[in-house]
Amino acid sequence: MTAKLTEQGLDGPRIAAASGTTRQLVIFLHGYGADGNDLIGLAQQWAALLPDAAFVAPHAPDPCAQAPMGRQWYPIPTTGDPHDNPDILAALDGLDRFITAECEAAALSEISVGLVGFSQGARMALDAGLRRNCAGLIGYSGTTLEPPKPRANRAMPPPILLCHGDADQVVPIDAMFDTLGRLTGPVRWHVAAGLGHGIDQDGLALGGKFLATVFSKDRDRFASPVALKG
């Protein structure tokens, strides 16, 4: 596991593909006040399902105002239209350039990229991923208020998996259902009974299976919203 500094200034821990050949890339986006080390361990749980996937968990660009040892993608709280907010726009632009650079470095197209985010990182994964032709997007305990308009060169939004605890007091479960009402593409979702603001084993298992599917020829079977059970 190594950290790499990119031209865009984002860096973070990495885990190479278990097979030794990188055919897919999974990018983990951590939550507010954490850093890339918070999620990179998920790679070890998914490596058997995704042997050709490399994993990277960039640290957010800024120190966290409320947790000095952690990082933030953008300050909280935010006001006004979130898609006119310069902090959010700058974070999305930096992430967008990071994704492009990672694809170029690994000689991969973005259809071979999966974005996985937790909390604020889920917001980043959804908002950035909906602008691209990624393989799939996973949002744990997070939401997007108003997805940006998709790029004109993309025929279909990427498949999405949302996992959320029904006891989440940071991002209430209602926010997930609000997000479902705004998304127009293929979506799967899972509600974890009794789970607060976190990721449970059922959500991890579903996430691994979801990525294995969207990286395979079975991706096209994601055609309509479906609720999943762990």
Secondary structure, DSSP 8 states (H G I E B T S, - for coil): -EE---TTS---EEE--TTSS--EEEEEE--TTB-GGGTTTHHHHHTTT-TTEEEE----SEE-SS-TTSEESS-SS--S-GGG-HHHHHHHHHHHHHHHHHHHHHT--GGGEEEEEETHHHHHHHHHHTTTT-SEEEEES---SS-----TT-SS---EEEEEETT-SSS-HHHHHHHHHH--S-EEEEEETT--SS--HHHHHHHHHHHHHHTSGGGGG--S-EE---
